Amino acid sequence: MSDSKQAISSGMALLIPLEFSPKVKQILIEKNLYENNLRPKRISQNLALPLCGDFENIRDEICQTIPEIKNKMIIELHALEVNNPDMIPAQMVFHNVSSWLEQINHNHKKELLLENIPQKWELLGDLALLPSNSFTQNEWVVLLSQCEQSEIQNLWNSICESLKVNRLGRQQPISKDLMRTSQVELLIGDQGWVELIDYGVHFGFDATKVMYSSGNVTERHRIGNINMENEVVVDAFAGIGYYSLPMLVRSNVKHLHACEINSNSIESLLWGAKKNNVSQKLTIHEGDNQITLAKLKNKSDRCHLGILPSSEGVWQLALGCLKKKGGWLHIHMNVEEKKIPSWIEETISKLELMSQKMGRNWTIEAKHLEKVKWFSPRIRHVVLDVHCTQ
Ligand SMILES: C[S@@+](CC[C@H](N)C(=O)[O-])C[C@H]1O[C@@H](n2cnc3c(N)ncnc32)[C@H](O)[C@@H]1O
């Protein structure tokens, strides 16, 4: 990725020895004297920081904060690159991180560092989450270990600027524990609470405590598009309300029973219910759904089973939740692509057997299979819509 053709503009710049530039840049930003539309430029062992406004007012303050700099600050007119507003965010990140690399003193191989600049991230409101391997390659680890804290802050800030966010985090692998605890390291920002609106539905959660599956967005929209008027619905793995809230707000369910074991997720679900003004239609059943689902026997018209890699552990209980006349199941599962047809057949046979054992001789049919996303090269996250009728 490169952006060789950059517009040039003349602007006043403060020439600062490289080692002091991160601190001075920070002060300029705080005082609104840093010209964001222009790009700093390395000139020998100095950095030209683009200025806007009257710098003289803060000259003394800078000298007091960094006494060594006293006679080394020069203001000059310089030809500087204009930040290109047409660049896509990935180009902005690449460009800003490479100019950061130019601004700091180092003797590492630039190509190796440039190769590993992140090209994707997840945007959650004003928080951008970088993938867990970002800046963890050997070259980067060594370079960052040699940088001052303020230089590292400038690196994270340059990414925030590129992505137009105020907070930056690095994802850690979602834990494999039952509760899918999220592990996010905040690089910029001091708290992880995030608020989003998706298809008119408000979600709020702490990204450092719970997971948010933005990869499931199409499925969330599909479920929210199903008309569930007058239905009682059970969501067996409610989380922060990824599906519960769209069903409450958009599918217009009569009442929803949300089963969830993680108190952090429940806090978010309560927040979401209040924000979306649907609290009166929601009952939360805190605890293990092996226990809570058993208490919801014969209550629902529909049961949503949103857990991966498999929801099979609650199929029997979910069938038990449906009213005697039957209803719908939405079964999430990770299935190898080529085995999907046989998996559907097996699933229906298993459900038939389970329902017979319960004395419910339902007709059980697979009505729709949704391929949500690739989970790994050959494995699909699928949702099977199953209809049970007397
Ligand atoms: C994959 S996450 C969120 C699921 C959400 N439906 C989705 O696909 O984005 C699964 C949720 O189920 C909850 N969970 C897992 N096992 C559970 C159990 N035995 N009883 C109740 N909740 C459980 C976890 O705490 C987590 O919030």
PDBQT file of the ligand as one rigid body, heavy atoms in Angstrom, charges set to zero:
ROOT
HETATM    1  C1  LIG A 401     -21.573 -16.741  22.045  1.00  0.00    +0.000 C 
HETATM    2  S1  LIG A 401     -22.010 -15.816  23.449  1.00  0.00    +0.000 S 
HETATM    3  C2  LIG A 401     -23.279 -14.824  22.943  1.00  0.00    +0.000 C 
HETATM    4  C3  LIG A 401     -24.162 -15.465  22.098  1.00  0.00    +0.000 C 
HETATM    5  C4  LIG A 401     -24.896 -14.604  21.139  1.00  0.00    +0.000 C 
HETATM    6  N1  LIG A 401     -26.169 -15.225  21.015  1.00  0.00    +0.000 N 
HETATM    7  C5  LIG A 401     -24.123 -14.500  19.823  1.00  0.00    +0.000 C 
HETATM    8  O1  LIG A 401     -24.116 -15.447  19.031  1.00  0.00    +0.000 OA
HETATM    9  O2  LIG A 401     -23.510 -13.487  19.550  1.00  0.00    +0.000 OA
HETATM   10  C6  LIG A 401     -22.799 -17.030  24.408  1.00  0.00    +0.000 C 
HETATM   11  C7  LIG A 401     -23.427 -16.551  25.668  1.00  0.00    +0.000 C 
HETATM   12  O3  LIG A 401     -24.002 -17.678  26.326  1.00  0.00    +0.000 OA
HETATM   13  C8  LIG A 401     -23.697 -17.613  27.689  1.00  0.00    +0.000 C 
HETATM   14  N2  LIG A 401     -23.704 -18.995  28.194  1.00  0.00    +0.000 N 
HETATM   15  C9  LIG A 401     -22.825 -19.974  27.878  1.00  0.00    +0.000 A 
HETATM   16  N3  LIG A 401     -23.156 -21.122  28.515  1.00  0.00    +0.000 NA
HETATM   17  C10 LIG A 401     -24.252 -20.847  29.234  1.00  0.00    +0.000 A 
HETATM   18  C11 LIG A 401     -25.061 -21.637  30.097  1.00  0.00    +0.000 A 
HETATM   19  N4  LIG A 401     -24.784 -22.910  30.327  1.00  0.00    +0.000 N 
HETATM   20  N5  LIG A 401     -26.131 -21.051  30.656  1.00  0.00    +0.000 NA
HETATM   21  C12 LIG A 401     -26.428 -19.745  30.424  1.00  0.00    +0.000 A 
HETATM   22  N6  LIG A 401     -25.689 -18.953  29.610  1.00  0.00    +0.000 NA
HETATM   23  C13 LIG A 401     -24.617 -19.494  29.029  1.00  0.00    +0.000 A 
HETATM   24  C14 LIG A 401     -22.344 -16.935  27.761  1.00  0.00    +0.000 C 
HETATM   25  O4  LIG A 401     -22.151 -16.314  29.025  1.00  0.00    +0.000 OA
HETATM   26  C15 LIG A 401     -22.429 -15.929  26.630  1.00  0.00    +0.000 C 
HETATM   27  O5  LIG A 401     -22.915 -14.696  27.047  1.00  0.00    +0.000 OA
ENDROOT
TORSDOF 0
